[in-house]
Amino acid sequence: MRRFMKWIQLLTIVVIVAALLVPQQVQAEETMPVLADAAIVVDADTSQILYGQNDEEVLGIASMSKMMSEYLMFEAIEKGQISWDDEYEVTDYTYRISQDLRLSNVPLRPNGSYTIKELYEAMAIYSANAATIGIAEMIAGTETDFVQMMNDKAKEMGIMDAQFVNSTGLNNTFLLGMHPEGTAEDDESTMSARSVAILSKALIDDYPEILETAKIPELMFREGTSDQIRMVNWNTMLPGMDYEYAGVDGLKTGTTDLAGHAFAGTAERDGRRLIAVVLKAVDAEGNGSYKARFDATRSLLDYGFDEFEEVEIMKADQQFMGQETLPVSKGEQEQVAIAIKEPIQLMVKATEQGAYRTELELSEQAPIEAAVEEGQLLGKVRILDPEGKEVMYLNGVEPAADVVAAEAVARANWFTLSMKGAVDFIKSLF
Protein backbone atom coordinates (compact mmCIF):
# COMPACT_ATOMS: atom_id res chain seq x y z
CA MET A 1 0.00 0.00 0.00
CA ARG A 2 2.85 2.38 0.90
CA ARG A 3 4.57 1.63 -2.41
CA PHE A 4 1.32 2.39 -4.25
CA MET A 5 0.95 5.72 -2.42
CA LYS A 6 4.56 6.65 -3.31
CA TRP A 7 3.84 5.97 -6.97
CA ILE A 8 0.73 8.16 -6.75
CA GLN A 9 2.76 10.98 -5.18
CA LEU A 10 5.50 10.64 -7.83
CA LEU A 11 2.92 10.68 -10.63
CA THR A 12 1.32 13.78 -9.13
CA ILE A 13 4.68 15.58 -9.05
CA VAL A 14 5.36 14.62 -12.68
CA VAL A 15 1.95 15.95 -13.75
CA ILE A 16 2.48 19.23 -11.89
CA VAL A 17 5.96 19.72 -13.40
CA ALA A 18 4.63 18.94 -16.88
CA ALA A 19 1.78 21.42 -16.38
CA LEU A 20 4.29 24.11 -15.44
CA LEU A 21 6.57 23.39 -18.38
CA VAL A 22 4.03 23.15 -21.19
CA PRO A 23 2.77 26.75 -21.06
CA GLN A 24 6.37 28.00 -21.23
CA GLN A 25 7.03 25.90 -24.33
CA VAL A 26 3.83 27.09 -26.00
CA GLN A 27 4.65 30.69 -25.19
CA ALA A 28 8.16 30.29 -26.67
CA GLU A 29 6.68 28.91 -29.88
CA GLU A 30 4.12 31.70 -30.09
CA THR A 31 6.57 34.53 -29.49
CA MET A 32 9.18 32.95 -31.79
CA PRO A 33 12.24 34.56 -30.20
CA VAL A 34 15.00 35.22 -32.72
CA LEU A 35 18.63 34.95 -31.65
CA ALA A 36 19.46 38.57 -32.39
CA ASP A 37 19.45 41.89 -30.55
CA ALA A 38 16.65 43.05 -32.87
CA ALA A 39 14.57 41.49 -35.62
CA ILE A 40 11.58 42.23 -37.82
CA VAL A 41 9.75 40.63 -40.74
CA VAL A 42 7.41 42.67 -42.91
CA ASP A 43 5.01 42.06 -45.78
CA ALA A 44 6.66 44.15 -48.50
CA ASP A 45 3.45 45.00 -50.37
CA THR A 46 1.44 46.37 -47.45
CA SER A 47 4.19 47.27 -44.93
CA GLN A 48 2.36 45.14 -42.35
CA ILE A 49 4.66 43.97 -39.54
CA LEU A 50 4.29 40.22 -39.08
CA TYR A 51 6.79 39.95 -36.24
CA GLY A 52 8.92 42.40 -34.34
CA GLN A 53 11.51 41.89 -31.63
CA ASN A 54 13.14 44.95 -30.07
CA ASP A 55 12.70 46.46 -33.53
CA GLU A 56 12.66 50.11 -32.43
CA GLU A 57 15.97 50.11 -30.54
CA VAL A 58 18.72 52.05 -32.31
CA LEU A 59 21.70 49.78 -33.02
CA GLY A 60 24.67 49.59 -35.37
CA ILE A 61 23.82 48.78 -39.00
CA ALA A 62 27.28 48.46 -40.59
CA SER A 63 27.25 48.04 -44.39
CA MET A 64 23.47 48.07 -44.57
CA SER A 65 24.14 51.82 -44.69
CA LYS A 66 25.06 51.23 -48.33
CA MET A 67 21.36 50.77 -49.14
CA MET A 68 20.94 54.51 -48.64
CA SER A 69 23.98 55.15 -50.84
CA GLU A 70 22.38 52.92 -53.48
CA TYR A 71 19.08 54.78 -53.20
CA LEU A 72 20.75 58.17 -53.69
CA MET A 73 22.76 56.81 -56.63
CA PHE A 74 19.61 55.56 -58.40
CA GLU A 75 17.88 58.85 -57.66
CA ALA A 76 20.82 60.83 -59.12
CA ILE A 77 20.73 58.69 -62.27
CA GLU A 78 16.97 59.13 -62.54
CA LYS A 79 17.39 62.93 -62.29
CA GLY A 80 20.14 62.91 -64.92
CA GLN A 81 22.80 64.16 -62.50
CA ILE A 82 25.05 61.16 -63.29
CA SER A 83 24.91 58.25 -65.74
CA TRP A 84 26.11 54.65 -65.69
CA ASP A 85 28.93 55.47 -68.12
CA ASP A 86 30.27 58.47 -66.21
CA GLU A 87 33.91 58.01 -65.22
CA TYR A 88 35.02 58.51 -61.64
CA GLU A 89 38.58 59.77 -61.16
CA VAL A 90 40.19 58.05 -58.17
CA THR A 91 41.20 60.36 -55.33
CA ASP A 92 43.91 59.84 -52.76
CA TYR A 93 41.17 59.06 -50.22
CA THR A 94 39.51 56.29 -52.22
CA TYR A 95 42.87 54.88 -53.38
CA ARG A 96 44.15 54.53 -49.82
CA ILE A 97 40.91 52.97 -48.56
CA SER A 98 40.87 50.52 -51.47
CA GLN A 99 44.29 49.21 -50.46
CA ASP A 100 43.17 48.31 -46.92
CA LEU A 101 43.12 44.50 -46.93
CA ARG A 102 41.07 44.40 -43.71
CA LEU A 103 38.07 45.71 -45.63
CA SER A 104 35.92 44.44 -48.45
CA ASN A 105 37.29 46.26 -51.48
CA VAL A 106 38.13 46.12 -55.15
CA PRO A 107 41.56 47.59 -56.04
CA LEU A 108 41.46 51.13 -57.38
CA ARG A 109 44.52 52.47 -59.17
CA PRO A 110 45.88 55.92 -58.26
CA ASN A 111 44.76 58.37 -60.92
CA GLY A 112 42.64 55.60 -62.46
CA SER A 113 39.06 55.99 -63.67
CA TYR A 114 36.06 53.67 -63.23
CA THR A 115 32.49 53.87 -64.48
CA ILE A 116 29.59 54.35 -62.11
CA LYS A 117 28.31 50.95 -63.20
CA GLU A 118 31.58 49.26 -62.20
CA LEU A 119 31.60 50.95 -58.81
CA TYR A 120 27.91 50.16 -58.24
CA GLU A 121 28.34 46.45 -58.98
CA ALA A 122 31.28 46.33 -56.59
CA MET A 123 29.19 48.06 -53.92
CA ALA A 124 26.00 45.99 -54.36
CA ILE A 125 27.63 42.56 -54.77
CA TYR A 126 30.90 42.77 -52.86
CA SER A 127 30.10 45.63 -50.43
CA ALA A 128 33.24 47.38 -51.72
CA ASN A 129 33.91 50.35 -49.48
CA ALA A 130 36.21 52.54 -51.58
CA ALA A 131 33.87 52.06 -54.55
CA THR A 132 30.99 53.33 -52.39
CA ILE A 133 32.95 56.42 -51.37
CA GLY A 134 33.75 57.01 -55.05
CA ILE A 135 30.03 57.04 -55.90
CA ALA A 136 29.40 59.42 -52.99
CA GLU A 137 32.09 61.81 -54.25
CA MET A 138 30.74 61.58 -57.79
CA ILE A 139 27.24 62.59 -56.66
CA ALA A 140 27.93 65.17 -53.95
CA GLY A 141 31.53 66.25 -54.50
CA THR A 142 32.60 65.15 -51.03
CA GLU A 143 31.57 62.33 -48.72
CA THR A 144 30.76 64.97 -46.09
CA ASP A 145 28.07 66.48 -48.32
CA PHE A 146 26.86 63.02 -49.31
CA VAL A 147 26.36 62.05 -45.66
CA GLN A 148 24.16 65.11 -45.23
CA MET A 149 22.12 63.91 -48.21
CA MET A 150 21.81 60.48 -46.59
CA ASN A 151 20.46 61.88 -43.34
CA ASP A 152 18.11 64.27 -45.14
CA LYS A 153 16.73 61.44 -47.29
CA ALA A 154 16.18 59.29 -44.21
CA LYS A 155 13.95 61.96 -42.68
CA GLU A 156 12.14 62.32 -46.00
CA MET A 157 11.37 58.59 -45.80
CA GLY A 158 9.97 59.02 -42.30
CA ILE A 159 13.07 57.56 -40.63
CA MET A 160 13.79 59.72 -37.60
CA ASP A 161 16.26 57.53 -35.72
CA ALA A 162 18.96 57.21 -38.40
CA GLN A 163 22.45 58.61 -37.94
CA PHE A 164 24.65 58.13 -40.97
CA VAL A 165 28.27 59.15 -40.37
CA ASN A 166 29.75 57.96 -43.67
CA SER A 167 28.62 56.42 -46.95
CA THR A 168 29.82 52.87 -46.24
CA GLY A 169 28.75 51.87 -42.73
CA LEU A 170 32.35 51.36 -41.61
CA ASN A 171 33.45 52.59 -38.24
CA ASN A 172 35.19 55.92 -38.89
CA THR A 173 38.41 54.53 -37.43
CA PHE A 174 38.92 52.65 -40.72
CA LEU A 175 38.85 55.88 -42.75
CA LEU A 176 42.47 56.80 -41.93
CA GLY A 177 41.62 60.17 -40.41
CA MET A 178 39.72 61.24 -43.55
CA HIS A 179 36.24 60.65 -42.14
CA PRO A 180 33.46 63.13 -43.04
CA GLU A 181 33.54 66.51 -41.35
CA GLY A 182 31.25 66.85 -38.36
CA THR A 183 31.67 63.21 -37.33
CA ALA A 184 33.95 61.75 -34.69
CA GLU A 185 36.88 59.44 -35.36
CA ASP A 186 35.14 56.44 -33.79
CA ASP A 187 31.55 57.15 -34.94
CA GLU A 188 29.47 54.51 -36.68
CA SER A 189 26.11 54.61 -38.45
CA THR A 190 23.07 53.52 -36.42
CA MET A 191 19.39 52.86 -36.98
CA SER A 192 16.60 50.60 -35.68
CA ALA A 193 15.62 47.34 -37.36
CA ARG A 194 12.23 48.85 -38.22
CA SER A 195 13.92 51.78 -39.95
CA VAL A 196 16.22 49.43 -41.87
CA ALA A 197 13.05 47.69 -43.09
CA ILE A 198 11.58 51.06 -44.16
CA LEU A 199 14.76 51.84 -46.11
CA SER A 200 14.77 48.36 -47.67
CA LYS A 201 11.17 48.70 -48.79
CA ALA A 202 11.77 52.18 -50.23
CA LEU A 203 14.75 50.91 -52.21
CA ILE A 204 12.84 47.91 -53.60
CA ASP A 205 9.69 49.90 -54.34
CA ASP A 206 11.34 52.89 -56.01
CA TYR A 207 14.24 51.11 -57.71
CA PRO A 208 13.36 47.40 -58.07
CA GLU A 209 16.27 47.00 -60.49
CA ILE A 210 18.51 46.85 -57.40
CA LEU A 211 17.47 43.20 -57.07
CA GLU A 212 18.86 42.34 -60.52
CA THR A 213 22.32 43.16 -59.18
CA ALA A 214 21.87 42.16 -55.54
CA LYS A 215 20.95 38.61 -56.58
CA ILE A 216 24.17 37.99 -58.56
CA PRO A 217 26.13 35.31 -56.63
CA GLU A 218 29.51 36.35 -58.02
CA LEU A 219 31.01 38.59 -60.67
CA MET A 220 34.52 39.36 -61.92
CA PHE A 221 35.57 42.98 -61.45
CA ARG A 222 37.45 44.31 -64.48
CA GLU A 223 37.75 40.86 -66.00
CA GLY A 224 40.70 40.38 -68.33
CA THR A 225 42.79 43.14 -66.76
CA SER A 226 45.56 43.02 -64.20
CA ASP A 227 43.08 44.50 -61.69
CA GLN A 228 40.53 41.72 -62.00
CA ILE A 229 39.16 40.35 -58.76
CA ARG A 230 36.47 37.76 -58.12
CA MET A 231 33.60 39.37 -56.22
CA VAL A 232 31.59 36.80 -54.23
CA ASN A 233 28.29 38.06 -52.83
CA TRP A 234 28.28 38.25 -49.03
CA ASN A 235 24.59 37.27 -49.09
CA THR A 236 25.01 33.50 -49.10
CA MET A 237 21.27 32.89 -48.85
CA LEU A 238 21.15 33.34 -52.63
CA PRO A 239 20.40 30.26 -54.75
CA GLY A 240 23.40 27.93 -55.10
CA MET A 241 25.25 29.42 -52.13
CA ASP A 242 26.03 28.00 -48.69
CA TYR A 243 22.84 29.05 -46.89
CA GLU A 244 20.51 29.28 -49.89
CA TYR A 245 16.84 29.97 -49.30
CA ALA A 246 14.22 29.67 -52.03
CA GLY A 247 13.15 33.07 -53.30
CA VAL A 248 15.93 35.18 -51.79
CA ASP A 249 17.16 37.87 -54.20
CA GLY A 250 18.67 40.50 -51.89
CA LEU A 251 19.47 42.65 -50.15
CA LYS A 252 22.42 43.72 -47.93
CA THR A 253 24.65 42.28 -45.24
CA GLY A 254 26.59 44.19 -42.61
CA THR A 255 29.37 43.28 -40.17
CA THR A 256 31.29 45.42 -37.67
CA ASP A 257 32.15 45.07 -34.00
CA LEU A 258 29.30 47.42 -33.07
CA ALA A 259 26.68 45.96 -35.41
CA GLY A 260 27.76 42.35 -35.08
CA HIS A 261 26.40 40.16 -37.86
CA ALA A 262 23.44 41.96 -39.45
CA PHE A 263 21.33 41.40 -42.55
CA ALA A 264 18.46 42.95 -44.44
CA GLY A 265 17.11 40.10 -46.55
CA THR A 266 14.19 39.84 -48.94
CA ALA A 267 12.53 36.89 -50.64
CA GLU A 268 9.58 36.39 -52.98
CA ARG A 269 7.37 33.30 -53.18
CA ASP A 270 4.12 32.85 -55.07
CA GLY A 271 3.82 36.58 -55.64
CA ARG A 272 4.41 37.47 -51.97
CA ARG A 273 7.52 39.39 -50.96
CA LEU A 274 8.83 39.60 -47.40
CA ILE A 275 11.55 41.80 -45.92
CA ALA A 276 13.43 40.48 -42.88
CA VAL A 277 16.00 42.39 -40.82
CA VAL A 278 18.24 41.01 -38.07
CA LEU A 279 20.72 43.06 -36.05
CA LYS A 280 23.58 41.46 -34.10
CA ALA A 281 22.54 37.86 -34.68
CA VAL A 282 24.11 35.11 -32.56
CA ASP A 283 24.00 31.33 -32.28
CA ALA A 284 22.72 29.28 -29.33
CA GLU A 285 26.02 29.86 -27.49
CA GLY A 286 25.74 33.62 -27.95
CA ASN A 287 28.44 33.87 -30.64
CA GLY A 288 27.95 36.01 -33.72
CA SER A 289 28.65 34.52 -37.13
CA TYR A 290 27.61 34.64 -40.78
CA LYS A 291 25.61 31.45 -40.21
CA ALA A 292 23.85 32.95 -37.20
CA ARG A 293 22.52 35.91 -39.15
CA PHE A 294 21.26 33.70 -41.96
CA ASP A 295 19.72 31.21 -39.52
CA ALA A 296 17.86 34.08 -37.84
CA THR A 297 16.71 35.41 -41.21
CA ARG A 298 15.56 31.93 -42.23
CA SER A 299 13.42 31.71 -39.08
CA LEU A 300 11.79 35.05 -39.87
CA LEU A 301 11.10 34.21 -43.50
CA ASP A 302 9.77 30.75 -42.64
CA TYR A 303 7.45 32.33 -40.09
CA GLY A 304 6.15 34.89 -42.57
CA PHE A 305 5.64 32.49 -45.46
CA ASP A 306 4.40 29.45 -43.51
CA GLU A 307 2.22 31.01 -40.82
CA PHE A 308 0.53 33.85 -42.68
CA GLU A 309 -1.75 34.10 -45.67
CA GLU A 310 -3.44 37.03 -47.34
CA VAL A 311 -7.12 37.39 -46.46
CA GLU A 312 -9.71 39.90 -47.66
CA ILE A 313 -11.19 41.23 -44.41
CA MET A 314 -13.71 43.49 -46.18
CA LYS A 315 -14.69 43.86 -49.82
CA ALA A 316 -14.82 47.13 -51.74
CA ASP A 317 -18.19 48.91 -51.26
CA GLN A 318 -19.00 46.64 -48.31
CA GLN A 319 -21.17 48.18 -45.59
CA PHE A 320 -20.93 47.75 -41.84
CA MET A 321 -23.53 45.55 -40.20
CA GLY A 322 -25.51 47.77 -37.84
CA GLN A 323 -23.88 50.93 -39.22
CA GLU A 324 -25.05 51.00 -42.84
CA THR A 325 -25.95 54.70 -42.73
CA LEU A 326 -25.15 57.96 -40.98
CA PRO A 327 -27.67 60.68 -40.07
CA VAL A 328 -27.66 63.80 -42.26
CA SER A 329 -28.81 67.29 -41.28
CA LYS A 330 -30.30 69.83 -43.70
CA GLY A 331 -30.50 67.22 -46.45
CA GLU A 332 -33.23 65.97 -48.77
CA GLN A 333 -32.68 62.60 -47.04
CA GLU A 334 -32.17 62.05 -43.34
CA GLN A 335 -29.62 59.25 -43.84
CA VAL A 336 -26.68 58.60 -46.14
CA ALA A 337 -25.37 55.11 -46.95
CA ILE A 338 -21.69 54.54 -46.15
CA ALA A 339 -19.22 51.87 -47.29
CA ILE A 340 -15.49 51.25 -47.50
CA LYS A 341 -13.82 52.56 -50.64
CA GLU A 342 -11.21 49.86 -51.24
CA PRO A 343 -10.99 46.22 -50.14
CA ILE A 344 -9.03 45.50 -46.98
CA GLN A 345 -6.32 42.88 -47.48
CA LEU A 346 -4.49 41.61 -44.45
CA MET A 347 -1.81 39.03 -43.72
CA VAL A 348 -3.20 36.84 -40.94
CA LYS A 349 -2.31 33.56 -39.31
CA ALA A 350 -4.37 30.73 -40.73
CA THR A 351 -5.49 29.78 -37.21
CA GLU A 352 -6.70 33.33 -36.44
CA GLN A 353 -8.65 34.31 -39.56
CA GLY A 354 -11.96 34.71 -37.75
CA ALA A 355 -10.48 36.54 -34.77
CA TYR A 356 -9.76 39.89 -36.47
CA ARG A 357 -12.40 42.60 -36.30
CA THR A 358 -12.99 46.02 -37.81
CA GLU A 359 -13.54 49.32 -36.03
CA LEU A 360 -15.21 52.32 -37.67
CA GLU A 361 -13.67 55.71 -36.93
CA LEU A 362 -15.69 58.72 -38.18
CA SER A 363 -13.84 61.86 -39.24
CA GLU A 364 -16.64 64.17 -38.07
CA GLN A 365 -19.44 63.92 -35.56
CA ALA A 366 -22.85 62.85 -36.88
CA PRO A 367 -25.20 64.15 -38.11
CA ILE A 368 -23.30 65.24 -41.20
CA GLU A 369 -24.48 68.47 -42.74
CA ALA A 370 -25.66 68.29 -46.35
CA ALA A 371 -24.78 68.51 -49.14
CA VAL A 372 -22.95 65.19 -49.12
CA GLU A 373 -21.16 64.12 -52.30
CA GLU A 374 -20.91 60.51 -53.43
CA GLY A 375 -17.43 59.26 -52.50
CA GLN A 376 -16.97 61.95 -49.83
CA LEU A 377 -14.54 60.82 -47.13
CA LEU A 378 -16.42 60.25 -43.88
CA GLY A 379 -14.04 58.14 -41.83
CA LYS A 380 -11.56 55.31 -41.60
CA VAL A 381 -11.55 51.63 -40.74
CA ARG A 382 -9.05 50.19 -38.31
CA ILE A 383 -8.27 46.51 -37.94
CA LEU A 384 -7.90 44.95 -34.50
CA ASP A 385 -5.97 41.71 -34.02
CA PRO A 386 -7.15 38.79 -31.85
CA GLU A 387 -5.80 40.56 -28.75
CA GLY A 388 -7.76 43.72 -29.55
CA LYS A 389 -4.64 45.63 -30.61
CA GLU A 390 -4.36 47.59 -33.83
CA VAL A 391 -2.43 45.90 -36.63
CA MET A 392 1.00 47.52 -36.91
CA TYR A 393 2.69 48.78 -40.06
CA LEU A 394 6.19 50.08 -40.71
CA ASN A 395 5.20 53.71 -40.24
CA GLY A 396 3.06 52.97 -37.19
CA VAL A 397 -0.64 52.19 -36.89
CA GLU A 398 -2.38 53.01 -40.14
CA PRO A 399 -6.12 52.98 -40.87
CA ALA A 400 -6.75 50.10 -43.23
CA ALA A 401 -9.27 51.79 -45.56
CA ASP A 402 -11.30 54.93 -46.21
CA VAL A 403 -15.02 55.05 -45.42
CA VAL A 404 -16.99 57.11 -47.94
CA ALA A 405 -20.55 58.13 -48.78
CA ALA A 406 -22.05 55.50 -51.06
CA GLU A 407 -24.53 58.03 -52.47
CA ALA A 408 -25.08 61.76 -52.77
CA VAL A 409 -27.47 63.66 -50.52
CA ALA A 410 -28.45 67.10 -51.79
CA ARG A 411 -29.07 70.00 -49.43
CA ALA A 412 -32.77 70.67 -48.88
CA ASN A 413 -34.20 73.99 -50.11
CA TRP A 414 -35.17 76.78 -47.71
CA PHE A 415 -38.88 75.88 -47.72
CA THR A 416 -38.23 72.27 -46.78
CA LEU A 417 -35.77 73.30 -44.08
CA SER A 418 -38.30 75.82 -42.70
CA MET A 419 -41.07 73.24 -42.59
CA LYS A 420 -38.80 70.69 -40.98
CA GLY A 421 -37.72 73.28 -38.39
CA ALA A 422 -41.34 74.02 -37.57
CA VAL A 423 -42.17 70.33 -37.19
CA ASP A 424 -39.16 69.78 -34.95
CA PHE A 425 -40.20 72.74 -32.81
CA ILE A 426 -43.72 71.40 -32.38
CA LYS A 427 -42.35 67.95 -31.52
CA SER A 428 -40.12 69.49 -28.86
CA LEU A 429 -43.17 71.05 -27.14
CA PHE A 430 -44.63 67.62 -26.56
CORZI-V873249 format. One record per pair of residues at least 4 apart in sequence whose ideal C-beta (glycine too) atoms are under 6 Angstrom apart, sorted by the first residue. I is the first residue (numbers start at 0). J is the second residue. Records with the same first field share a line. If there is no record, write none. Layout:
BEGIN
I: J / J
END
This chain:
BEGIN
31: 302
33: 38 / 52 / 295 / 298
34: 281 / 295
35: 277 / 278 / 279 / 280 / 295
36: 58 / 278 / 279
37: 53 / 54 / 56 / 58 / 192 / 278
38: 52 / 277
39: 51 / 54 / 192 / 193 / 196 / 276
40: 49 / 50 / 273 / 275 / 299 / 303
41: 48 / 196 / 274
42: 47 / 346
43: 200 / 272 / 274
46: 392 / 393
47: 346 / 392
48: 391
49: 303 / 307
50: 302
54: 192 / 193
55: 191 / 193
56: 191
57: 160 / 189 / 191
58: 278
59: 187 / 189 / 257 / 258
60: 64 / 188 / 190 / 253 / 258
61: 168 / 253 / 254 / 255 / 258 / 261
62: 126 / 168 / 253
63: 195 / 251 / 253 / 263
64: 163 / 168 / 188
65: 122 / 131
66: 198 / 202 / 251
67: 149
68: 131 / 166
70: 202
71: 148
72: 134
73: 206
75: 80 / 81 / 138
76: 81
81: 85 / 115 / 137
83: 115 / 116
84: 114
85: 115
86: 112
87: 113 / 133 / 137
88: 112
89: 93 / 94 / 107 / 111
92: 177
93: 107 / 129 / 132 / 133
94: 107 / 109
95: 175
96: 128 / 129
97: 104 / 106 / 107 / 129
102: 128
103: 125 / 126 / 127
104: 127 / 128 / 129
105: 121 / 127 / 130 / 220 / 228
106: 226
107: 111 / 129
113: 117 / 118
115: 119
118: 130 / 133 / 134
119: 123
120: 124
121: 125 / 127 / 130 / 220
122: 127 / 130 / 131
123: 212 / 213
124: 215 / 218 / 230 / 232
125: 230
126: 233
128: 167 / 169
131: 166 / 167
132: 142 / 166
135: 142 / 145 / 166
139: 144 / 145 / 148
140: 144
142: 166 / 179
143: 179 / 180
145: 166
146: 163 / 179
149: 163
150: 163
153: 158 / 161
156: 197 / 201
157: 394
158: 194 / 197
160: 191 / 194
161: 190 / 194
162: 189
163: 188
164: 182 / 186 / 188
165: 179
168: 188 / 253
169: 173
170: 187 / 255
171: 178 / 182 / 184 / 186
172: 185
174: 178
178: 182
182: 186
187: 257
190: 194 / 195
192: 276 / 278
195: 263 / 276
196: 274 / 276 / 393
197: 393
199: 250 / 263 / 274
200: 204 / 274
201: 205
202: 206 / 209
203: 207
209: 213
210: 214 / 248 / 249
213: 249 / 250
214: 237 / 248
216: 232 / 237 / 239 / 240
217: 231
218: 230
219: 227 / 229
220: 228 / 230
221: 226 / 227
222: 227
232: 237
233: 252
234: 252
235: 240 / 241 / 242
236: 242 / 244 / 247 / 293
237: 247
238: 243
242: 293
244: 297
246: 266 / 267 / 268
247: 266
249: 265
250: 263 / 265
251: 263
252: 262
253: 258 / 261
254: 260
259: 279 / 287
260: 280 / 287 / 291 / 292
261: 278
262: 277 / 292 / 296
263: 276
264: 275 / 296
265: 274
266: 273 / 300
267: 272
268: 304
273: 300 / 303
275: 296 / 299 / 300
277: 292 / 295 / 296
280: 291 / 292 / 295
281: 285 / 286 / 287 / 291
282: 286 / 291
287: 291
290: 294
301: 305
302: 306
303: 307
306: 348
307: 346 / 348
308: 349
309: 344 / 346
310: 345 / 347 / 352
311: 342 / 344
312: 343 / 345
313: 317 / 339 / 343
314: 342
315: 341 / 342
316: 338
317: 339
318: 323 / 338
319: 359
322: 359
324: 334 / 336
325: 335 / 337 / 365 / 367
326: 365 / 366
327: 335 / 366 / 367 / 369 / 408
328: 366 / 368
329: 368 / 369 / 410 / 411
330: 369 / 408 / 411
331: 409 / 411
332: 408
335: 371 / 404 / 408
336: 405 / 406
337: 377 / 402
338: 405
339: 380 / 400 / 402
340: 401 / 403
341: 400
343: 399 / 400
347: 351 / 352
351: 385
354: 385
355: 382
356: 383
357: 380
358: 381 / 383
360: 378 / 379 / 381
361: 378
362: 378
369: 408 / 410
370: 409 / 410
371: 375 / 404 / 408
372: 407
373: 404 / 406 / 407
374: 403
375: 404
376: 401 / 403
377: 402 / 404
378: 402
379: 398
380: 399 / 400 / 402
381: 389 / 398
382: 390 / 399
383: 387
384: 388 / 390
389: 396
392: 397
411: 415 / 416
END
